[in-house]
Amino acid sequence: MLAATRGAIRVPRCRGLATVSGNLTRDSKVHMNNLEDHSFINYKKNVENLDIVKQRLNRPLTYAEKILYSHLDDPEGQEIIRGKSYLKLRPDRVACQDATAQMAILQFISAGLPSVATPATVHCDHLIQAQKSGPEDLARAKKLNKEVYDFLASACAKYNIGFWKPGSGIIHQILLENYAFPGALSIGTDSHTPNAGGLGQLPIGVGGADAVDVLAGQPWELKAPKFIGVKLTGRMSGWTSPKDIILKLAGITTVKGGTGSIVEYFGDGIDTFSCTGMATICNMGAEIGATTSVFPFNNSMVEYLNATGRSEIAEFAKLYQHDFLSADKGAEYDQVIEIDLNTLEPYINGPFTPDLATPVSKMKDVAVEKGWPLDVRVGLIGSCTNSSYEDMSRAASIIEDAKTHGLKAKTLFTVTPGSEQVRATIERDGFLKTFEDFGGKVLANACGPCIGQWDRQDIKKGEKNTIVSSFNRNFTSRNDGNPETHAFVASPDLVVAYTIAGDLRFNPLTDTLKGADGKEFKLKAPKGEGLPAKGFDKGQDTYQAPPEDRASVEVVISPSSDRLQKLTPFKPWDGKNPKNMPILIKSYLKTTTDHISMAGPWLKYRGHLENIANNYMIGAINIVNKKANTIQNHYTGEWNGVPDTARWYRDHGYKWVVIGGENFGEGSSREHAALEPRFLGGFAIITKSFARIHETNLKKQGLLALNFKNPDDYDRINPEDEVDITGLESFAPGKDLTLVVHPKNGEAFDVPLTHTFNAEQIEWFKAGSALNRMKNIFAEEKAAGN
């Protein structure tokens, strides 16, 4: 149920943990992980900062607030107002996946610094296409992407960054297994970075320019979030799993209900399931627009840390549980949502959006009513969201039950292990054989179909069909490039059930199947273990540590490469209010980052801005003709693709704007969705509202991210109009700008525009980008030092 939200609501502190053992004290020096000898947990400093903030605020704090405020760059002077202040923070770690790392590292190189100032890693997981099998697909990816992998490996070695080679696994699983720890603040260049919230960490997805700030030793800026408390009571049983908590929550909040907020879980129910189950919930919190999600430190996390070789961290965290790693008694949330785990049933969300939530008991009727394709064509389990040992063991138990009745997969079935450690462990324990005997195909330890890296061959583009996955995101065309694929998101348990039944109407809680002997039977509820009884098998060693001698390492980028390209700084603002700008496109309905900068086959150009700019807005729907990538040139009248028209405007000296709707830029953290319009000559993106990461990315690249003060003004503007933006000579925080609209026929009229720029972000705009501004500051400091 959704509790009243008018006032802040007080909640009790969560339960305590077991007694601390060993010789650790609160002053002990404990490594953040087992792979680096230069990074240590700073709990003592965190608490010192927190004490300063608590004296200033004089109120109880939520757990997420404690982590945030304990990482403030200036705890004494920082203004702290929820939903208003811009916080300057010092994260403990930066992580990048290979698709976003290319541009982040290229930007870092252009800053001219010798080494990263914050512990960092790069993970090769996005560029491996699912086609045949894990080993074959990995071998092909290494060959096709050799240039990029060599660049990333050499840059990591040069700048003191840990490098996880292709085949290691998905970034979020590697972080959970090796780097995440309670109380840490981290950023990652992927929208599902919040996965590590399942281990009591505050992990936040960002664009590459944000990562560059932290890598360069600069404080990182985040608008002070509001806090949504989700109270879990009771205990799950039967077919219900942690995935169903977030699927239900997405249905309550919608895809933008968490925007500007951190989701913090509390209540007795949080102590009833696994750490990896919590990670699943936090991972998919990105689908409601949340800044991040987090669970307070508890015994499930201790068990997971112990199982992954980090017992010392677990013991150290216990020493700080009461004053740092839990919410204060009486902490207040801006909104509280209650979910009773006793009555929670499995959900299936979709198609086309992750917040269309349908309980399994109603799917039979809803699917028929909506006219969704009822035959399930493919079942897919794994990905960064649901590839834990527990997920795999539960899925295997269902398959083994079906096997006793002579049944195999009725649909195509794929398994994506989240990491080499999970893959090796489930191979040792027999689950991989169970999946293969069932008719499944085991893919590489990579993102694969979840992000569109799927060479799907069983249907033709345009064929209407249904797939069910345990992934997190199901936007139109995301998985297979087919806009007619109805993608549904569910737990691995339900995915396997649908794979056996082959019918979207099937409810394993109530419906029967016919075995090979012709007899009716019901599938048994899944059973699994949160952690492997024999411990984890780490599998192949896929980690490259930075060498001690980094001076001799060279990072080479070929001038003729079509995969990598050195960056040219963007030009600063010319100091003038732009006049008579054409509208490149007025987008219709939802415009996600998949629409703005498509992934899939375009991932190979993530390090080459000129080439990847050819996909700018090619998935967005033009309000004029309701078509994608077909717009009219304002000056020539010719119809062409969006990037082609944008280049024409740029090359002929015309700045341009984009008009968009609600939650513009929802989805991925990919900063290419902001780099591309800047590269193509864009000046402003004007919308009803933005998704958090995309808005920040636009600002970082020197673009104006502006909102209609009255959302209805969106309807007053026609794509053939020309527009001015006035007020930039006195551009200031909280001060509206004005859009002067010149209709093709009729008198000009003014439209007020709001923005969320603070003083520093305005300097980014004036300098041409945040990177330009940072380089200017470095130059000024160097000059002053001389």
GUKOLZA-892261 format. One record per residue (C-alpha): residue in one letter; x, y, z. Coordinates in steps of 0.2 Angstrom, whole numbers, plus 2048, in hexadecimal, padded with zeros to 3 digits. Layout:
<recs>
AXYZ ...
</recs>
This chain:
<recs>
M800800800 L8058127FD A80681C80E A80182E80F T80F839808 R80B84B80E G81784B81C A827843820 I825832829 R82F82B838 V835819838 P83E80E844 R850809843 C8547F883C R8597E9846 G86B7E784C L8787DA846 A8827CC84E T8907D085A V8A17D6853 S8AF7C9854 G8C27CA850 N8CE7D8855 L8C77E684A T8C37F7852 R8BB80784B D8CD80D847 S8D27FE83D K8D980182B V8CE7F5820 H8D07F480D M8C07F8803 N8C37E87F9 N8D07DA7F6 L8D67E07E5 E8DE7F17EA D8EB7F67F7 H8E88087F6 S8D680A7FB F8CF80980D I8BE80B815 N8BB81C81D Y8AE81982A K8B6823837 K8B783282B N8A582F826 V89F830838 E8A983F83B N8A184882C L890841832 D892848843 I89585983C V885858831 K87A85183F Q87F86084A R87A86C83C L869863837 N86585E849 R859850843 P85A83D840 L86183782F T85C829824 Y86981D81F A86B82480E E86D835815 K87B82F820 I885828812 L882837807 Y886844814 S89583B81B H89D83D80A L89A84F808 D8A9859802 D8A586780F P89A86081D E89C871827 G89687C819 Q88B87280D E87987880B I86E86880E I85C86A808 R85385B801 G84E85D7EF K85786E7EE S86986F7F3 Y8788697E7 L88385E7F2 K89685D7EF L89B84B7F2 R8AA8407F3 P8A682F7ED D8B18207F2 R8B18187E1 V8AE81A7CE A8A980B7C3 C8A680C7B0 Q8A07FF7A4 D8A97FD793 A89C806788 T89C816793 A8AE814799 Q8B5819788 M8AE82A788 A8B182D79B I8C4828798 L8C5832789 Q8BF841793 F8CB83D7A1 I8D983C795 S8D584D78E A8D68547A0 G8E98517A0 L8EA8487B1 P8F783A7B4 S8EC82F7BF V8DB82D7C6 A8D88357D7 T8CA8287DD P8CA8157DC A8C38107CC T8BF8017C1 V8BA7FD7AF H8AF7EE7AA C8AD7E6799 D89B7E0798 H8917EA78B L89A7E677B I8977D477A Q8897CF76F A87E7BF773 Q87E7B5764 K8837A2766 S88A79E777 G8947A6784 P8A67A077F E8A37A376C D89B7B476F L8A97B977B A8B67B476E R8AE7BE760 A8AC7CD76C K8BE7CD770 K8C27CD75E L8B67DA758 N8B97E6767 K8CC7E3769 E8D07F5765 V8C47FC773 Y8C97EE77F D8DC7F277C F8D880577E L8CF80278F A8DC7F6795 S8EB802791 A8E1811798 C8DD8087A8 A8EF8037AA K8F58157A6 Y8E981E7B2 N8E98117C1 I8D88097BE G8D37F77C1 F8CE7EE7B0 W8C27E07AF K8C47D779F P8B67D1793 G8AE7C179B S8B07C87AD G89D7CB7AE I8927DA7B0 I8987E97B8 H88B7E97C6 Q88E7D77CB I8A17D97CB L89E7E97D7 L8937DF7E2 E89F7D07E3 N8AF7DA7E6 Y8AD7ED7E9 A89C7F17F1 F89C7F3804 P88F7FB811 G89080E813 A89A812803 L89581F7F6 S89981A7E4 I8958207D3 G8958167C3 T89281A7B1 D88380F7AF S8718127B5 H8708017BE T87F8067C9 P8728067D8 N8747F37D8 A8817F47E6 G8737FC7F1 G8707EA7F6 L8807EA7FF G87C7F9809 Q8868057FD L87F8157F6 P8838127E3 I87E81F7D6 G87D81F7C3 V88582D7BB G88B8337AA G89D8327A4 A8A18457A8 D89C8427BA A8A78347BB V8B583E7B4 D8B384B7C1 V8B683E7CF L8C48357C6 A8CC8477C5 G8CB8497D7 Q8BC8567D7 P8AD8557E2 W89E84E7DA E88D8577D9 L87C8507DD K86C8597E0 A8678557F2 P85A8477F0 K84A8447F9 F847833801 I83A8267FE G83981980C V833808807 K82D7FE816 L82E7EB813 T8247E081F G8217CD820 R82A7C0816 M82A7BA804 S8267A8800 G82279C7F2 W8237A47E0 T8267B67E7 S8387BD7E6 P8417CD7E9 K83F7D27D7 D82C7D37DB I82F7E17E8 I8367ED7DB L82A7E87CD K81C7EC7D9 L8247FC7DE A8278017CC G8147FF7CA I81180B7D8 T81D8197D5 T81E8187C1 V82E81B7B8 K83182C7BE G82A82B7D0 G83B8297D7 T8438377CE G84D8427D9 S84C8367E8 I8558287F0 V84B8187F5 E850811806 Y84980080B F8447FD81E G8397F2828 D83A7E082F G8387D981E I84A7DF818 D8517D1824 T8487C381B F8517C180A S8627C1803 C86F7CF7FF T86E7CB7EC G85B7CC7ED M85E7DE7F4 A86A7E27E6 T85C7DC7D9 I8507E97E1 C85D7F77E1 N8627F37CF M8517F57C8 G84E8057D3 A85580E7C4 E84580A7BB I83B8167C6 G8478247C3 A84F8237D5 T86082B7D8 T86481A7E0 S85D80D7ED V8658067FC F8627F980A P8697FC81C F8777F0821 N8717E0827 N8767CD82A S8727C8818 M8807D4813 V88C7CD820 E8887BC818 Y88C7C2807 L89C7CB80C N8A27BB814 A89E7B1805 T8A77BC7F9 G8B77BD804 R8B47CD80D S8B17C881F E8BC7D6826 I8B17E381E A8A17DA825 E8A97DB836 F8AF7ED835 A89D7F282F K8967EB83F L8A07F7849 Y897805840 Q8867FE83E H87C80884B D88381A848 F887819836 L88080A82C S86E80B831 A860819831 D85E823841 K84F81F84C G84282B846 A84A82F835 E83E837829 Y839833818 D83183E80B Q825830806 V82381E80D I81C80F803 E8187FF80C I8197EE804 D8137DF80D L81E7D0808 N8117C480F T8047C8802 L8107CD7F4 E80D7C37E4 P8197C17D5 Y8187CF7C8 I81B7D17B5 N81E7E27AF G81C7E879D P81C7E978F F8267F8789 T82880079A P82E7F97AB D8208017B5 L8117F87AD A80F7EC7BC T8047DD7BB P8027D07C8 V8037BE7C2 S7F27BB7C8 K7EB7C87BB M7F77C57AD K7EB7B97A4 D7DD7C57A3 V7E87D57A0 A7F27CD792 V7E27C7788 E7DA7D878B K7E97E2785 G7EC7D6776 W7FE7D277B P8057C3772 L8027B477D D80F7A9776 V81F7AB77F R82D7AA773 V83D7AC77E G8407AB790 L8507B4796 I8587B37A8 G8677BB7AF S86E7CD7AC C8747D97B9 T8637D87C1 N8617C67C4 S8707BB7C2 S8757B77D4 Y8787A57DA E8677A67E3 D85E7AB7D3 M86679D7C9 S8637907D6 R8517947D7 A84F7947C4 A8587837C4 S84C77C7D1 I83D7807C6 I8457787B7 E84A7687C1 D8377677C6 A8317687B4 K83E75B7AF T83774E7BA H8277507B0 G83074F79F L82F76179B K83C76D793 A83C77F78D K82D782781 T83579377C L847798779 F85079A789 T8607A478D V86B7A679D T8767B579F P8827B27AE G8867C27B7 S8987BF7BB E8A57B27B8 Q8A47AD7CA V8927A97C9 R8947A07B8 A8A27957BF T8987927CF I88878D7C7 E8927827BB R89A7797C9 D88A7767D2 G88176F7C2 F87577E7BE L87D7817AD K87A76F7A8 T8687717AE F8657807A4 E86D778794 D864768796 F854772797 G858779786 G86078978C K86E793784 V87B79A791 L8827AB78B A8927B478F N8947BD7A0 A88E7CD799 C87F7D9797 G87A7D0787 P8677D1782 C8637DC791 I86B7EB788 G8677E6776 Q8777DC773 W86D7CE76C D86E7C775B R85D7C075B Q8587B474D D8487AC751 I83D7BA74B K83D7C873D K83D7DA742 G82B7E0743 E8247CF748 K8197D1758 N81E7C6766 T8217C4778 I8317C1782 V8337C0795 S8437C479E S84A7C67B0 F8527D77A9 N84E7E87B0 R8497F27A1 N83D7EF793 F83C7FE788 T8367FC776 S8437F476B R84F7F3779 N8537E177A D8537DB768 G8507EB75D N83E7E6759 P8317F375D E8247E575D T82C7DA76A H8227DB77A A82F7D9788 F8297D5799 V8347D67A9 A8327C97B7 S83C7BF7C4 P8467B07BD D83A7A57C5 L82B7AB7BA V8367AC7AB V83A7997AD A8287957B0 Y82379F7A0 T831796796 I82978579B A81778A798 G81A795789 D80B79F78D L80A7B1794 R7F97AC79D F80279E7A7 N8017A17BA P80D7947C3 L8047977D3 T7F37907CD D7F57897BC T7FA7777B7 L8057717A9 K8047607A0 G8137557A3 A81A749796 D80F73B79D G800746799 K7FC7497AC E7F975A7B3 F8047617C0 K8097727C8 L81B7787C8 K8227787DA A8277897E1 P83978D7DE K8467897EB G8587907EC E8677957F6 G86C7A77F9 L87E7A27F9 P8877927F3 A88A785800 K89B7817F9 G8A07937F7 F8A379D7E7 D8AE7977D9 K8B77A67D2 G8BA79E7C1 Q8C67A67B5 D8D17B57BB T8CB7C47B0 Y8D27D27BA Q8E07DE7B5 A8E87E87C3 P8F17F87BE P9047F67BD E90F7FE7CA D9198067BC R90C8107B2 A91781D7AA S91C81279C V90B80D797 E904815787 V8F2818782 V8F081876F I8E181E765 S8E381C752 P8DE82B749 S8D582073C S8CB816749 D8B8816747 R8B6810759 L8C181C762 Q8C382F760 K8CC83C76A L8C084A770 T8C185C76A P8BB868778 F8AA870775 K8A9883772 P8A488E780 W894898780 D8958A7775 G88D8B2782 K87E8B6777 N86B8B1778 P8688A576A K85B8AB75D N8508A2750 M856891754 P84D88374B I845874755 L84E86574F I840859755 K83185A761 S831848768 Y82183F76B L81D83577A K82B82C784 T83C831780 T849826789 T85C825787 D85981677B H84F822770 I85C830771 S86C82576F M86881376B A873805772 G8747F4769 P87E7F5759 W88380775E L88D80276D K89C7FF762 Y89D81275F R89D817772 G8AF81E770 H8AC827760 L8A1836762 E8A083B750 N89A82974B I88E826759 A886837756 N87E82F747 N872827753 Y86C83775B M85983675F I856829751 G84A82075C A84082F762 I82F83175A N82C841750 I81C849756 V81884F744 N81783E73B K81883274A K82882B742 A839828748 N849830740 T83F839733 I83F84C735 Q83D85B72A N84C868728 H84587972D Y84E88271F T84F876710 G83E86D713 E84785C710 W84284D71B N851844722 G85883B732 V85A844742 P86D844743 D86E848731 T863857733 A86C85C743 R87D85C73A W87686672C Y870874739 R881873741 D88B874732 H88188372B G88388D73C Y87288A743 K870885756 W86187A759 V856874767 V84C86476B I83A864773 G83685677E G82984F78A E82984879C N83883F7A4 F842842794 G852837794 E84B82979F G85681A7A0 S86881779E S8768237A4 R87E824793 E885835791 H88683377E A87483877F A87B849784 L88B84977B E88384676A P87785576A R886860770 F891859762 L88385C755 G88186E759 G87286E765 F87087C771 A86187777D I856869781 I84586F787 T83986378F K82B86079C S8378577A7 F84884E7A7 A84E83E7AE R85C8427BB I86B83B7B2 H8678417A1 E8648537A8 T8758537B0 N87D84C7A1 L87685A796 K87D8677A2 K88E85F7A3 Q890860790 G88B87378F L879871789 L86A87A791 A85E86E799 L84E87879B N83D8747A0 F82C87C79C K8268857AB N8148817A5 P81586F79E D806873792 D81287F789 Y81986F781 D80986E776 R80A881771 I81A87E767 N81A877756 P82A86F74E E82A87C740 D82C88A74C E83C894750 V841898761 D84C8A476B I8528A277D T8548B2786 G85B8B6798 L86B8AD796 E8758BE799 S86E8BC7AB F86E8A97AC A86D8A57BF P8678977CA G8548987CD K8518A57C0 D8468A07B1 L84B8A279F T83F8A6791 L83B89D781 V8358A9773 V82C89F767 H82A8A5755 P81C89B74C K81D89873A N80C8A2739 G8078AD747 E80F8B9754 A81D8B475F F8198B0771 D8238AC781 V82589C78B P82D89C79C L83A88F79F T8418887AF H8518807B3 T85B8787C1 F86C87F7BD N8768847CC A8848917CB E8928847C7 Q88787C7BA I88588D7B1 E89888E7B0 W89887E7A7 F88C88579A K896895798 A8A688B796 G89F87F78A S89F86F795 A8A386A7A7 L8B38637A0 N8B8873799 R8B487C7A9 M8BF86F7B3 K8CE8727A7 N8CC8847A9 I8CD8827BC F8DC8777BB A8E58847B0 E8E08927BC E8E78887CB K8F78847C1 A8FA8967BD A8F789C7CE G90388E7D5 N9108957C9 
</recs>
